[in-house]
Amino acid sequence: MSSTKLKRDPAFLGRVFWIATAAVLLWPMLVLSEFKIWTLFSPESLKPTLKFLSDFFPPKLEPAFLLMVAKETWRTVAMATAGIALALIFAIPLSLITARVLSISGLAGSMGIGRGAIRTLARWLLIVLRSVPELIWALIFVRVVGLGPTAGVLAIALTYTGMLGKVYGEILESSDPAATHSLLRNGTGRLQAFFYGLLPQSAAELTSYTVYRWECAIRSSAVLGFVGAGGLGQQMDASMKMFNGSEVSTMLIVFMLLVWLADRASSRFREGLS
């Protein structure tokens, strides 16, 4: 009975086709990336892996060490928050420039050459900023300003300027332009049209995305520590280099709790906006 139903399924051949197509396309990618998952289960890999994991227990819970972890955790949150704050300073004006809905010259159907060039340059700048991962920016700034959270803050600020600016612009573009265009046609400036036309209908979505990116920045700030950008990640990197698994275990637990708290805080904040 089941085999009969399977043969009569009109989508069966389509599913088989797309699964086969995905397998054909995926296999060359796995070969080129030299993906060999079976090496994880070889004796040469299992022995050091089990030894490394066994060092994680029990976690280190000495008061002095926990105090240091608490300070670095707070520094990680501060680094992420400062980076997002700097990103907002640059992302907001860039998103306003790239939003065609706020273009006064675009009301007639065609944007002026000068305005179009500025809008294009702003879009290119956002593409460049978000194309370079924050880890690369951190490596650059560690060479420029030295080790410490300053490099991490600047790295997060640049990458998240590109991300926030792009998404802010798309959110504004997807809003109902009727009120904004009405204000612009009656001689209102771009900023007034934004505050009274676009912002009221987009504020919840803009705020929700910003809070989500702050949560992502906390994760990024811990990773940036591995290249010397300060925070919890830098201490974790130092402990790993010293093969101190108990310290790494404690910091991993603290970091997972930190991400969970950030996730809960952002979820509650987004629920309050909806």
Order of alpha helices (4+ residues) and beta strands (2+ residues): alpha-alpha-alpha-alpha-alpha-alpha-alpha-alpha-alpha-alpha-alpha-alpha
